[in-house]
Amino acid sequence: MREALHTVMGDQTEKNDALKAMAMALKEQVEKLNGELTISKVALGNGMLASSPNQLNMEANLGEIILDQYAPETHL
């Protein structure tokens, strides 16, 4: 009877240890994701993330491309 009880307790201890390891791994993953979320929120708040490029920047870049294509030796 005692041997059976010790076997059951050993099995439960192993399961408990495995559960603790899983909980720690999940906790680390949540902490990592929270860090990434914070970085994303800061980037979004600073306007670093945009759905489309700024039209003014596109026109300026187009002007530079045209200038370099037709007058590569001239730089303003």
mmJSON file of the N, C-alpha and C atoms, coordinates in Angstrom:
{"data_MODEL":{"atom_site":{
"group_PDB":["ATOM","ATOM","ATOM","ATOM","ATOM","ATOM","ATOM","ATOM","ATOM","ATOM","ATOM","ATOM","ATOM","ATOM","ATOM","ATOM","ATOM","ATOM","ATOM","ATOM","ATOM","ATOM","ATOM","ATOM","ATOM","ATOM","ATOM","ATOM","ATOM","ATOM","ATOM","ATOM","ATOM","ATOM","ATOM","ATOM","ATOM","ATOM","ATOM","ATOM","ATOM","ATOM","ATOM","ATOM","ATOM","ATOM","ATOM","ATOM","ATOM","ATOM","ATOM","ATOM","ATOM","ATOM","ATOM","ATOM","ATOM","ATOM","ATOM","ATOM","ATOM","ATOM","ATOM","ATOM","ATOM","ATOM","ATOM","ATOM","ATOM","ATOM","ATOM","ATOM","ATOM","ATOM","ATOM","ATOM","ATOM","ATOM","ATOM","ATOM","ATOM","ATOM","ATOM","ATOM","ATOM","ATOM","ATOM","ATOM","ATOM","ATOM","ATOM","ATOM","ATOM","ATOM","ATOM","ATOM","ATOM","ATOM","ATOM","ATOM","ATOM","ATOM","ATOM","ATOM","ATOM","ATOM","ATOM","ATOM","ATOM","ATOM","ATOM","ATOM","ATOM","ATOM","ATOM","ATOM","ATOM","ATOM","ATOM","ATOM","ATOM","ATOM","ATOM","ATOM","ATOM","ATOM","ATOM","ATOM","ATOM","ATOM","ATOM","ATOM","ATOM","ATOM","ATOM","ATOM","ATOM","ATOM","ATOM","ATOM","ATOM","ATOM","ATOM","ATOM","ATOM","ATOM","ATOM","ATOM","ATOM","ATOM","ATOM","ATOM","ATOM","ATOM","ATOM","ATOM","ATOM","ATOM","ATOM","ATOM","ATOM","ATOM","ATOM","ATOM","ATOM","ATOM","ATOM","ATOM","ATOM","ATOM","ATOM","ATOM","ATOM","ATOM","ATOM","ATOM","ATOM","ATOM","ATOM","ATOM","ATOM","ATOM","ATOM","ATOM","ATOM","ATOM","ATOM","ATOM","ATOM","ATOM","ATOM","ATOM","ATOM","ATOM","ATOM","ATOM","ATOM","ATOM","ATOM","ATOM","ATOM","ATOM","ATOM","ATOM","ATOM","ATOM","ATOM","ATOM","ATOM","ATOM","ATOM","ATOM","ATOM","ATOM","ATOM","ATOM","ATOM","ATOM","ATOM","ATOM","ATOM","ATOM","ATOM","ATOM","ATOM","ATOM","ATOM","ATOM"],
"id":[1,2,3,4,5,6,7,8,9,10,11,12,13,14,15,16,17,18,19,20,21,22,23,24,25,26,27,28,29,30,31,32,33,34,35,36,37,38,39,40,41,42,43,44,45,46,47,48,49,50,51,52,53,54,55,56,57,58,59,60,61,62,63,64,65,66,67,68,69,70,71,72,73,74,75,76,77,78,79,80,81,82,83,84,85,86,87,88,89,90,91,92,93,94,95,96,97,98,99,100,101,102,103,104,105,106,107,108,109,110,111,112,113,114,115,116,117,118,119,120,121,122,123,124,125,126,127,128,129,130,131,132,133,134,135,136,137,138,139,140,141,142,143,144,145,146,147,148,149,150,151,152,153,154,155,156,157,158,159,160,161,162,163,164,165,166,167,168,169,170,171,172,173,174,175,176,177,178,179,180,181,182,183,184,185,186,187,188,189,190,191,192,193,194,195,196,197,198,199,200,201,202,203,204,205,206,207,208,209,210,211,212,213,214,215,216,217,218,219,220,221,222,223,224,225,226,227,228],
"type_symbol":["N","C","C","N","C","C","N","C","C","N","C","C","N","C","C","N","C","C","N","C","C","N","C","C","N","C","C","N","C","C","N","C","C","N","C","C","N","C","C","N","C","C","N","C","C","N","C","C","N","C","C","N","C","C","N","C","C","N","C","C","N","C","C","N","C","C","N","C","C","N","C","C","N","C","C","N","C","C","N","C","C","N","C","C","N","C","C","N","C","C","N","C","C","N","C","C","N","C","C","N","C","C","N","C","C","N","C","C","N","C","C","N","C","C","N","C","C","N","C","C","N","C","C","N","C","C","N","C","C","N","C","C","N","C","C","N","C","C","N","C","C","N","C","C","N","C","C","N","C","C","N","C","C","N","C","C","N","C","C","N","C","C","N","C","C","N","C","C","N","C","C","N","C","C","N","C","C","N","C","C","N","C","C","N","C","C","N","C","C","N","C","C","N","C","C","N","C","C","N","C","C","N","C","C","N","C","C","N","C","C","N","C","C","N","C","C","N","C","C","N","C","C","N","C","C","N","C","C"],
"label_atom_id":["N","CA","C","N","CA","C","N","CA","C","N","CA","C","N","CA","C","N","CA","C","N","CA","C","N","CA","C","N","CA","C","N","CA","C","N","CA","C","N","CA","C","N","CA","C","N","CA","C","N","CA","C","N","CA","C","N","CA","C","N","CA","C","N","CA","C","N","CA","C","N","CA","C","N","CA","C","N","CA","C","N","CA","C","N","CA","C","N","CA","C","N","CA","C","N","CA","C","N","CA","C","N","CA","C","N","CA","C","N","CA","C","N","CA","C","N","CA","C","N","CA","C","N","CA","C","N","CA","C","N","CA","C","N","CA","C","N","CA","C","N","CA","C","N","CA","C","N","CA","C","N","CA","C","N","CA","C","N","CA","C","N","CA","C","N","CA","C","N","CA","C","N","CA","C","N","CA","C","N","CA","C","N","CA","C","N","CA","C","N","CA","C","N","CA","C","N","CA","C","N","CA","C","N","CA","C","N","CA","C","N","CA","C","N","CA","C","N","CA","C","N","CA","C","N","CA","C","N","CA","C","N","CA","C","N","CA","C","N","CA","C","N","CA","C","N","CA","C","N","CA","C","N","CA","C","N","CA","C","N","CA","C","N","CA","C"],
"label_alt_id":[null,null,null,null,null,null,null,null,null,null,null,null,null,null,null,null,null,null,null,null,null,null,null,null,null,null,null,null,null,null,null,null,null,null,null,null,null,null,null,null,null,null,null,null,null,null,null,null,null,null,null,null,null,null,null,null,null,null,null,null,null,null,null,null,null,null,null,null,null,null,null,null,null,null,null,null,null,null,null,null,null,null,null,null,null,null,null,null,null,null,null,null,null,null,null,null,null,null,null,null,null,null,null,null,null,null,null,null,null,null,null,null,null,null,null,null,null,null,null,null,null,null,null,null,null,null,null,null,null,null,null,null,null,null,null,null,null,null,null,null,null,null,null,null,null,null,null,null,null,null,null,null,null,null,null,null,null,null,null,null,null,null,null,null,null,null,null,null,null,null,null,null,null,null,null,null,null,null,null,null,null,null,null,null,null,null,null,null,null,null,null,null,null,null,null,null,null,null,null,null,null,null,null,null,null,null,null,null,null,null,null,null,null,null,null,null,null,null,null,null,null,null,null,null,null,null,null,null],
"label_comp_id":["MET","MET","MET","ARG","ARG","ARG","GLU","GLU","GLU","ALA","ALA","ALA","LEU","LEU","LEU","HIS","HIS","HIS","THR","THR","THR","VAL","VAL","VAL","MET","MET","MET","GLY","GLY","GLY","ASP","ASP","ASP","GLN","GLN","GLN","THR","THR","THR","GLU","GLU","GLU","LYS","LYS","LYS","ASN","ASN","ASN","ASP","ASP","ASP","ALA","ALA","ALA","LEU","LEU","LEU","LYS","LYS","LYS","ALA","ALA","ALA","MET","MET","MET","ALA","ALA","ALA","MET","MET","MET","ALA","ALA","ALA","LEU","LEU","LEU","LYS","LYS","LYS","GLU","GLU","GLU","GLN","GLN","GLN","VAL","VAL","VAL","GLU","GLU","GLU","LYS","LYS","LYS","LEU","LEU","LEU","ASN","ASN","ASN","GLY","GLY","GLY","GLU","GLU","GLU","LEU","LEU","LEU","THR","THR","THR","ILE","ILE","ILE","SER","SER","SER","LYS","LYS","LYS","VAL","VAL","VAL","ALA","ALA","ALA","LEU","LEU","LEU","GLY","GLY","GLY","ASN","ASN","ASN","GLY","GLY","GLY","MET","MET","MET","LEU","LEU","LEU","ALA","ALA","ALA","SER","SER","SER","SER","SER","SER","PRO","PRO","PRO","ASN","ASN","ASN","GLN","GLN","GLN","LEU","LEU","LEU","ASN","ASN","ASN","MET","MET","MET","GLU","GLU","GLU","ALA","ALA","ALA","ASN","ASN","ASN","LEU","LEU","LEU","GLY","GLY","GLY","GLU","GLU","GLU","ILE","ILE","ILE","ILE","ILE","ILE","LEU","LEU","LEU","ASP","ASP","ASP","GLN","GLN","GLN","TYR","TYR","TYR","ALA","ALA","ALA","PRO","PRO","PRO","GLU","GLU","GLU","THR","THR","THR","HIS","HIS","HIS","LEU","LEU","LEU"],
"label_asym_id":["A","A","A","A","A","A","A","A","A","A","A","A","A","A","A","A","A","A","A","A","A","A","A","A","A","A","A","A","A","A","A","A","A","A","A","A","A","A","A","A","A","A","A","A","A","A","A","A","A","A","A","A","A","A","A","A","A","A","A","A","A","A","A","A","A","A","A","A","A","A","A","A","A","A","A","A","A","A","A","A","A","A","A","A","A","A","A","A","A","A","A","A","A","A","A","A","A","A","A","A","A","A","A","A","A","A","A","A","A","A","A","A","A","A","A","A","A","A","A","A","A","A","A","A","A","A","A","A","A","A","A","A","A","A","A","A","A","A","A","A","A","A","A","A","A","A","A","A","A","A","A","A","A","A","A","A","A","A","A","A","A","A","A","A","A","A","A","A","A","A","A","A","A","A","A","A","A","A","A","A","A","A","A","A","A","A","A","A","A","A","A","A","A","A","A","A","A","A","A","A","A","A","A","A","A","A","A","A","A","A","A","A","A","A","A","A","A","A","A","A","A","A","A","A","A","A","A","A"],
"label_entity_id":["1","1","1","1","1","1","1","1","1","1","1","1","1","1","1","1","1","1","1","1","1","1","1","1","1","1","1","1","1","1","1","1","1","1","1","1","1","1","1","1","1","1","1","1","1","1","1","1","1","1","1","1","1","1","1","1","1","1","1","1","1","1","1","1","1","1","1","1","1","1","1","1","1","1","1","1","1","1","1","1","1","1","1","1","1","1","1","1","1","1","1","1","1","1","1","1","1","1","1","1","1","1","1","1","1","1","1","1","1","1","1","1","1","1","1","1","1","1","1","1","1","1","1","1","1","1","1","1","1","1","1","1","1","1","1","1","1","1","1","1","1","1","1","1","1","1","1","1","1","1","1","1","1","1","1","1","1","1","1","1","1","1","1","1","1","1","1","1","1","1","1","1","1","1","1","1","1","1","1","1","1","1","1","1","1","1","1","1","1","1","1","1","1","1","1","1","1","1","1","1","1","1","1","1","1","1","1","1","1","1","1","1","1","1","1","1","1","1","1","1","1","1","1","1","1","1","1","1"],
"label_seq_id":[1,1,1,2,2,2,3,3,3,4,4,4,5,5,5,6,6,6,7,7,7,8,8,8,9,9,9,10,10,10,11,11,11,12,12,12,13,13,13,14,14,14,15,15,15,16,16,16,17,17,17,18,18,18,19,19,19,20,20,20,21,21,21,22,22,22,23,23,23,24,24,24,25,25,25,26,26,26,27,27,27,28,28,28,29,29,29,30,30,30,31,31,31,32,32,32,33,33,33,34,34,34,35,35,35,36,36,36,37,37,37,38,38,38,39,39,39,40,40,40,41,41,41,42,42,42,43,43,43,44,44,44,45,45,45,46,46,46,47,47,47,48,48,48,49,49,49,50,50,50,51,51,51,52,52,52,53,53,53,54,54,54,55,55,55,56,56,56,57,57,57,58,58,58,59,59,59,60,60,60,61,61,61,62,62,62,63,63,63,64,64,64,65,65,65,66,66,66,67,67,67,68,68,68,69,69,69,70,70,70,71,71,71,72,72,72,73,73,73,74,74,74,75,75,75,76,76,76],
"pdbx_PDB_ins_code":[null,null,null,null,null,null,null,null,null,null,null,null,null,null,null,null,null,null,null,null,null,null,null,null,null,null,null,null,null,null,null,null,null,null,null,null,null,null,null,null,null,null,null,null,null,null,null,null,null,null,null,null,null,null,null,null,null,null,null,null,null,null,null,null,null,null,null,null,null,null,null,null,null,null,null,null,null,null,null,null,null,null,null,null,null,null,null,null,null,null,null,null,null,null,null,null,null,null,null,null,null,null,null,null,null,null,null,null,null,null,null,null,null,null,null,null,null,null,null,null,null,null,null,null,null,null,null,null,null,null,null,null,null,null,null,null,null,null,null,null,null,null,null,null,null,null,null,null,null,null,null,null,null,null,null,null,null,null,null,null,null,null,null,null,null,null,null,null,null,null,null,null,null,null,null,null,null,null,null,null,null,null,null,null,null,null,null,null,null,null,null,null,null,null,null,null,null,null,null,null,null,null,null,null,null,null,null,null,null,null,null,null,null,null,null,null,null,null,null,null,null,null,null,null,null,null,null,null],
"Cartn_x":[0.824,0.0,0.869,1.902,2.778,3.536,3.921,4.658,3.794,2.54,1.615,1.429,1.329,1.171,2.409,3.585,4.821,4.914,4.452,4.464,3.546,2.349,1.387,1.938,2.521,3.089,4.245,5.049,6.156,5.651,4.6,4.0,3.444,2.765,2.192,3.287,4.381,5.505,6.102,6.252,6.767,5.839,4.535,3.56,3.601,3.738,3.805,5.043,6.174,7.408,7.283,6.67,6.47,5.548,4.506,3.572,4.268,5.122,5.871,6.791,7.44,8.331,7.547,6.378,5.534,5.084,4.709,4.268,5.398,6.61,7.757,8.036,7.94,8.167,7.112,5.864,4.793,4.982,5.423,5.663,6.742,7.823,8.894,8.397,7.56,7.022,6.117,5.296,4.417,5.246,6.317,7.185,7.815,8.248,8.837,7.797,6.598,5.54,5.132,5.115,4.804,5.858,7.114,8.179,8.004,7.673,7.445,6.237,5.199,4.013,4.346,5.141,5.539,6.329,7.258,8.041,7.125,6.17,5.239,4.386,3.927,3.116,3.919,5.18,6.031,6.259,6.549,6.778,5.53,4.391,3.138,2.861,3.136,2.927,3.846,5.039,5.99,5.769,4.794,4.5,5.463,6.179,7.145,6.462,5.302,4.577,3.509,3.514,2.536,1.986,0.737,0.124,0.577,0.986,1.465,2.562,3.477,4.551,4.002,4.715,4.336,4.462,3.45,3.445,4.593,4.878,5.966,7.304,7.531,8.771,8.866,7.739,7.747,8.142,7.601,7.924,9.388,9.899,11.303,12.212,11.891,12.698,12.638,11.479,11.334,12.199,12.226,13.075,14.539,14.975,16.371,16.699,15.776,15.996,16.118,15.231,15.271,16.56,16.934,18.167,19.378,19.46,20.589,20.613,19.435,19.372,19.844,19.439,19.735,20.94,21.313,22.469,23.231,23.879,24.524,25.665,26.318,27.416,26.937,25.684,25.139,24.438,24.884,24.233,23.975,22.76,22.393,22.462],
"Cartn_y":[-1.191,0.0,1.256,1.27,2.437,2.62,1.511,1.588,2.208,1.834,2.405,3.899,4.276,5.686,6.492,5.949,6.626,6.761,5.751,5.803,6.908,6.979,8.014,9.392,9.528,10.814,11.215,10.254,10.533,11.009,10.356,10.767,12.182,12.471,13.805,14.868,14.512,15.444,15.756,14.733,14.941,15.838,15.582,16.409,17.848,18.007,19.339,20.089,19.401,20.02,20.433,19.562,19.878,21.085,21.142,22.265,23.565,23.501,24.691,25.171,24.237,24.596,25.255,24.717,25.304,26.701,26.877,28.185,29.206,28.805,29.716,30.098,29.122,29.396,30.363,30.151,31.05,32.446,32.524,33.824,34.587,33.905,34.544,35.019,34.207,34.578,35.798,35.854,37.001,38.26,38.152,39.302,39.803,38.88,39.258,39.963,39.409,40.007,41.373,41.527,42.832,43.859,43.449,44.349,44.764,43.812,44.116,45.024,44.806,45.651,47.072,47.223,48.552,49.278,48.575,49.179,49.596,48.76,49.082,50.288,50.363,51.511,52.803,52.751,53.94,54.354,53.388,53.69,54.286,53.747,54.257,55.65,55.869,57.177,58.237,57.852,58.798,58.993,58.316,58.455,57.713,56.752,56.014,54.984,54.543,53.569,54.31,54.157,54.836,53.843,54.059,53.15,53.452,54.707,55.054,56.11,56.161,57.155,58.57,59.498,60.899,61.365,62.041,62.475,63.441,64.338,65.29,64.565,63.575,62.801,62.06,61.559,60.851,61.806,63.031,64.0,64.423,64.611,64.987,63.878,62.647,61.52,61.394,61.647,61.58,62.648,63.851,64.924,64.554,63.918,63.492,62.424,61.52,60.458,61.057,61.985,62.621,63.411,64.169,64.952,64.053,62.972,62.044,61.345,61.109,60.392,61.276,62.545,63.406,64.312,64.546,65.405,64.844,63.691,63.047,63.863,64.738,65.514,66.746,67.105,68.284,67.862,68.383,68.103,69.415,69.645,70.889,70.726],
"Cartn_z":[0.0,0.0,0.0,0.868,0.927,-0.387,-0.958,-2.213,-3.307,-3.36,-4.334,-4.074,-2.811,-2.448,-2.862,-2.63,-3.026,-4.545,-5.257,-6.717,-7.213,-6.637,-7.027,-6.685,-5.502,-5.099,-6.019,-6.423,-7.344,-8.691,-9.188,-10.459,-10.361,-9.259,-9.068,-8.947,-8.308,-8.177,-9.547,-10.381,-11.736,-12.54,-12.441,-13.157,-12.648,-11.336,-10.744,-11.241,-11.289,-11.772,-13.239,-14.033,-15.447,-15.603,-14.788,-14.833,-14.439,-13.424,-13.008,-14.13,-14.809,-15.918,-17.051,-17.358,-18.393,-17.995,-16.734,-16.251,-16.351,-16.013,-16.106,-17.56,-18.466,-19.885,-20.415,-20.018,-20.447,-19.869,-18.626,-17.996,-18.757,-19.129,-19.892,-21.248,-21.876,-23.183,-23.061,-22.02,-21.796,-21.56,-20.784,-20.535,-21.831,-22.68,-23.965,-24.838,-24.896,-25.705,-25.168,-23.842,-23.26,-23.647,-23.679,-24.116,-25.567,-26.419,-27.833,-28.005,-27.21,-27.272,-26.856,-25.823,-25.363,-26.445,-27.077,-28.159,-29.302,-29.647,-30.732,-30.387,-29.142,-28.72,-28.787,-28.355,-28.403,-29.85,-30.708,-32.119,-32.747,-32.432,-32.974,-32.438,-31.174,-30.563,-31.129,-31.547,-32.127,-33.619,-34.165,-35.583,-36.48,-35.935,-36.743,-37.629,-37.226,-38.028,-38.822,-40.12,-40.954,-41.959,-42.332,-43.289,-44.71,-44.981,-46.309,-46.183,-47.141,-47.082,-47.216,-46.684,-46.756,-48.204,-48.725,-50.114,-50.389,-49.46,-49.65,-49.78,-48.962,-49.05,-50.373,-50.851,-52.129,-53.247,-53.236,-54.274,-54.193,-52.987,-52.819,-53.333,-53.004,-53.48,-54.994,-55.577,-57.026,-57.676,-57.092,-57.614,-57.568,-56.496,-56.382,-57.416,-57.638,-58.622,-60.016,-60.347,-61.666,-61.822,-60.788,-60.844,-61.041,-60.294,-60.415,-61.771,-62.333,-63.603,-64.755,-64.761,-65.895,-65.681,-64.447,-64.173,-62.981,-63.128,-61.988,-61.392,-62.193,-61.662,-60.898,-61.012,-60.347,-59.069,-57.955,-56.676,-55.978,-55.628,-54.935,-53.455],
"occupancy":[1.0,1.0,1.0,1.0,1.0,1.0,1.0,1.0,1.0,1.0,1.0,1.0,1.0,1.0,1.0,1.0,1.0,1.0,1.0,1.0,1.0,1.0,1.0,1.0,1.0,1.0,1.0,1.0,1.0,1.0,1.0,1.0,1.0,1.0,1.0,1.0,1.0,1.0,1.0,1.0,1.0,1.0,1.0,1.0,1.0,1.0,1.0,1.0,1.0,1.0,1.0,1.0,1.0,1.0,1.0,1.0,1.0,1.0,1.0,1.0,1.0,1.0,1.0,1.0,1.0,1.0,1.0,1.0,1.0,1.0,1.0,1.0,1.0,1.0,1.0,1.0,1.0,1.0,1.0,1.0,1.0,1.0,1.0,1.0,1.0,1.0,1.0,1.0,1.0,1.0,1.0,1.0,1.0,1.0,1.0,1.0,1.0,1.0,1.0,1.0,1.0,1.0,1.0,1.0,1.0,1.0,1.0,1.0,1.0,1.0,1.0,1.0,1.0,1.0,1.0,1.0,1.0,1.0,1.0,1.0,1.0,1.0,1.0,1.0,1.0,1.0,1.0,1.0,1.0,1.0,1.0,1.0,1.0,1.0,1.0,1.0,1.0,1.0,1.0,1.0,1.0,1.0,1.0,1.0,1.0,1.0,1.0,1.0,1.0,1.0,1.0,1.0,1.0,1.0,1.0,1.0,1.0,1.0,1.0,1.0,1.0,1.0,1.0,1.0,1.0,1.0,1.0,1.0,1.0,1.0,1.0,1.0,1.0,1.0,1.0,1.0,1.0,1.0,1.0,1.0,1.0,1.0,1.0,1.0,1.0,1.0,1.0,1.0,1.0,1.0,1.0,1.0,1.0,1.0,1.0,1.0,1.0,1.0,1.0,1.0,1.0,1.0,1.0,1.0,1.0,1.0,1.0,1.0,1.0,1.0,1.0,1.0,1.0,1.0,1.0,1.0,1.0,1.0,1.0,1.0,1.0,1.0,1.0,1.0,1.0,1.0,1.0,1.0],
"B_iso_or_equiv":[0.0,0.0,0.0,0.0,0.0,0.0,0.0,0.0,0.0,0.0,0.0,0.0,0.0,0.0,0.0,0.0,0.0,0.0,0.0,0.0,0.0,0.0,0.0,0.0,0.0,0.0,0.0,0.0,0.0,0.0,0.0,0.0,0.0,0.0,0.0,0.0,0.0,0.0,0.0,0.0,0.0,0.0,0.0,0.0,0.0,0.0,0.0,0.0,0.0,0.0,0.0,0.0,0.0,0.0,0.0,0.0,0.0,0.0,0.0,0.0,0.0,0.0,0.0,0.0,0.0,0.0,0.0,0.0,0.0,0.0,0.0,0.0,0.0,0.0,0.0,0.0,0.0,0.0,0.0,0.0,0.0,0.0,0.0,0.0,0.0,0.0,0.0,0.0,0.0,0.0,0.0,0.0,0.0,0.0,0.0,0.0,0.0,0.0,0.0,0.0,0.0,0.0,0.0,0.0,0.0,0.0,0.0,0.0,0.0,0.0,0.0,0.0,0.0,0.0,0.0,0.0,0.0,0.0,0.0,0.0,0.0,0.0,0.0,0.0,0.0,0.0,0.0,0.0,0.0,0.0,0.0,0.0,0.0,0.0,0.0,0.0,0.0,0.0,0.0,0.0,0.0,0.0,0.0,0.0,0.0,0.0,0.0,0.0,0.0,0.0,0.0,0.0,0.0,0.0,0.0,0.0,0.0,0.0,0.0,0.0,0.0,0.0,0.0,0.0,0.0,0.0,0.0,0.0,0.0,0.0,0.0,0.0,0.0,0.0,0.0,0.0,0.0,0.0,0.0,0.0,0.0,0.0,0.0,0.0,0.0,0.0,0.0,0.0,0.0,0.0,0.0,0.0,0.0,0.0,0.0,0.0,0.0,0.0,0.0,0.0,0.0,0.0,0.0,0.0,0.0,0.0,0.0,0.0,0.0,0.0,0.0,0.0,0.0,0.0,0.0,0.0,0.0,0.0,0.0,0.0,0.0,0.0,0.0,0.0,0.0,0.0,0.0,0.0],
"pdbx_formal_charge":[null,null,null,null,null,null,null,null,null,null,null,null,null,null,null,null,null,null,null,null,null,null,null,null,null,null,null,null,null,null,null,null,null,null,null,null,null,null,null,null,null,null,null,null,null,null,null,null,null,null,null,null,null,null,null,null,null,null,null,null,null,null,null,null,null,null,null,null,null,null,null,null,null,null,null,null,null,null,null,null,null,null,null,null,null,null,null,null,null,null,null,null,null,null,null,null,null,null,null,null,null,null,null,null,null,null,null,null,null,null,null,null,null,null,null,null,null,null,null,null,null,null,null,null,null,null,null,null,null,null,null,null,null,null,null,null,null,null,null,null,null,null,null,null,null,null,null,null,null,null,null,null,null,null,null,null,null,null,null,null,null,null,null,null,null,null,null,null,null,null,null,null,null,null,null,null,null,null,null,null,null,null,null,null,null,null,null,null,null,null,null,null,null,null,null,null,null,null,null,null,null,null,null,null,null,null,null,null,null,null,null,null,null,null,null,null,null,null,null,null,null,null,null,null,null,null,null,null],
"auth_seq_id":[1,1,1,2,2,2,3,3,3,4,4,4,5,5,5,6,6,6,7,7,7,8,8,8,9,9,9,10,10,10,11,11,11,12,12,12,13,13,13,14,14,14,15,15,15,16,16,16,17,17,17,18,18,18,19,19,19,20,20,20,21,21,21,22,22,22,23,23,23,24,24,24,25,25,25,26,26,26,27,27,27,28,28,28,29,29,29,30,30,30,31,31,31,32,32,32,33,33,33,34,34,34,35,35,35,36,36,36,37,37,37,38,38,38,39,39,39,40,40,40,41,41,41,42,42,42,43,43,43,44,44,44,45,45,45,46,46,46,47,47,47,48,48,48,49,49,49,50,50,50,51,51,51,52,52,52,53,53,53,54,54,54,55,55,55,56,56,56,57,57,57,58,58,58,59,59,59,60,60,60,61,61,61,62,62,62,63,63,63,64,64,64,65,65,65,66,66,66,67,67,67,68,68,68,69,69,69,70,70,70,71,71,71,72,72,72,73,73,73,74,74,74,75,75,75,76,76,76],
"auth_comp_id":["MET","MET","MET","ARG","ARG","ARG","GLU","GLU","GLU","ALA","ALA","ALA","LEU","LEU","LEU","HIS","HIS","HIS","THR","THR","THR","VAL","VAL","VAL","MET","MET","MET","GLY","GLY","GLY","ASP","ASP","ASP","GLN","GLN","GLN","THR","THR","THR","GLU","GLU","GLU","LYS","LYS","LYS","ASN","ASN","ASN","ASP","ASP","ASP","ALA","ALA","ALA","LEU","LEU","LEU","LYS","LYS","LYS","ALA","ALA","ALA","MET","MET","MET","ALA","ALA","ALA","MET","MET","MET","ALA","ALA","ALA","LEU","LEU","LEU","LYS","LYS","LYS","GLU","GLU","GLU","GLN","GLN","GLN","VAL","VAL","VAL","GLU","GLU","GLU","LYS","LYS","LYS","LEU","LEU","LEU","ASN","ASN","ASN","GLY","GLY","GLY","GLU","GLU","GLU","LEU","LEU","LEU","THR","THR","THR","ILE","ILE","ILE","SER","SER","SER","LYS","LYS","LYS","VAL","VAL","VAL","ALA","ALA","ALA","LEU","LEU","LEU","GLY","GLY","GLY","ASN","ASN","ASN","GLY","GLY","GLY","MET","MET","MET","LEU","LEU","LEU","ALA","ALA","ALA","SER","SER","SER","SER","SER","SER","PRO","PRO","PRO","ASN","ASN","ASN","GLN","GLN","GLN","LEU","LEU","LEU","ASN","ASN","ASN","MET","MET","MET","GLU","GLU","GLU","ALA","ALA","ALA","ASN","ASN","ASN","LEU","LEU","LEU","GLY","GLY","GLY","GLU","GLU","GLU","ILE","ILE","ILE","ILE","ILE","ILE","LEU","LEU","LEU","ASP","ASP","ASP","GLN","GLN","GLN","TYR","TYR","TYR","ALA","ALA","ALA","PRO","PRO","PRO","GLU","GLU","GLU","THR","THR","THR","HIS","HIS","HIS","LEU","LEU","LEU"],
"auth_asym_id":["A","A","A","A","A","A","A","A","A","A","A","A","A","A","A","A","A","A","A","A","A","A","A","A","A","A","A","A","A","A","A","A","A","A","A","A","A","A","A","A","A","A","A","A","A","A","A","A","A","A","A","A","A","A","A","A","A","A","A","A","A","A","A","A","A","A","A","A","A","A","A","A","A","A","A","A","A","A","A","A","A","A","A","A","A","A","A","A","A","A","A","A","A","A","A","A","A","A","A","A","A","A","A","A","A","A","A","A","A","A","A","A","A","A","A","A","A","A","A","A","A","A","A","A","A","A","A","A","A","A","A","A","A","A","A","A","A","A","A","A","A","A","A","A","A","A","A","A","A","A","A","A","A","A","A","A","A","A","A","A","A","A","A","A","A","A","A","A","A","A","A","A","A","A","A","A","A","A","A","A","A","A","A","A","A","A","A","A","A","A","A","A","A","A","A","A","A","A","A","A","A","A","A","A","A","A","A","A","A","A","A","A","A","A","A","A","A","A","A","A","A","A","A","A","A","A","A","A"],
"auth_atom_id":["N","CA","C","N","CA","C","N","CA","C","N","CA","C","N","CA","C","N","CA","C","N","CA","C","N","CA","C","N","CA","C","N","CA","C","N","CA","C","N","CA","C","N","CA","C","N","CA","C","N","CA","C","N","CA","C","N","CA","C","N","CA","C","N","CA","C","N","CA","C","N","CA","C","N","CA","C","N","CA","C","N","CA","C","N","CA","C","N","CA","C","N","CA","C","N","CA","C","N","CA","C","N","CA","C","N","CA","C","N","CA","C","N","CA","C","N","CA","C","N","CA","C","N","CA","C","N","CA","C","N","CA","C","N","CA","C","N","CA","C","N","CA","C","N","CA","C","N","CA","C","N","CA","C","N","CA","C","N","CA","C","N","CA","C","N","CA","C","N","CA","C","N","CA","C","N","CA","C","N","CA","C","N","CA","C","N","CA","C","N","CA","C","N","CA","C","N","CA","C","N","CA","C","N","CA","C","N","CA","C","N","CA","C","N","CA","C","N","CA","C","N","CA","C","N","CA","C","N","CA","C","N","CA","C","N","CA","C","N","CA","C","N","CA","C","N","CA","C","N","CA","C","N","CA","C","N","CA","C","N","CA","C","N","CA","C"],
"pdbx_PDB_model_num":[1,1,1,1,1,1,1,1,1,1,1,1,1,1,1,1,1,1,1,1,1,1,1,1,1,1,1,1,1,1,1,1,1,1,1,1,1,1,1,1,1,1,1,1,1,1,1,1,1,1,1,1,1,1,1,1,1,1,1,1,1,1,1,1,1,1,1,1,1,1,1,1,1,1,1,1,1,1,1,1,1,1,1,1,1,1,1,1,1,1,1,1,1,1,1,1,1,1,1,1,1,1,1,1,1,1,1,1,1,1,1,1,1,1,1,1,1,1,1,1,1,1,1,1,1,1,1,1,1,1,1,1,1,1,1,1,1,1,1,1,1,1,1,1,1,1,1,1,1,1,1,1,1,1,1,1,1,1,1,1,1,1,1,1,1,1,1,1,1,1,1,1,1,1,1,1,1,1,1,1,1,1,1,1,1,1,1,1,1,1,1,1,1,1,1,1,1,1,1,1,1,1,1,1,1,1,1,1,1,1,1,1,1,1,1,1,1,1,1,1,1,1,1,1,1,1,1,1]
}}}
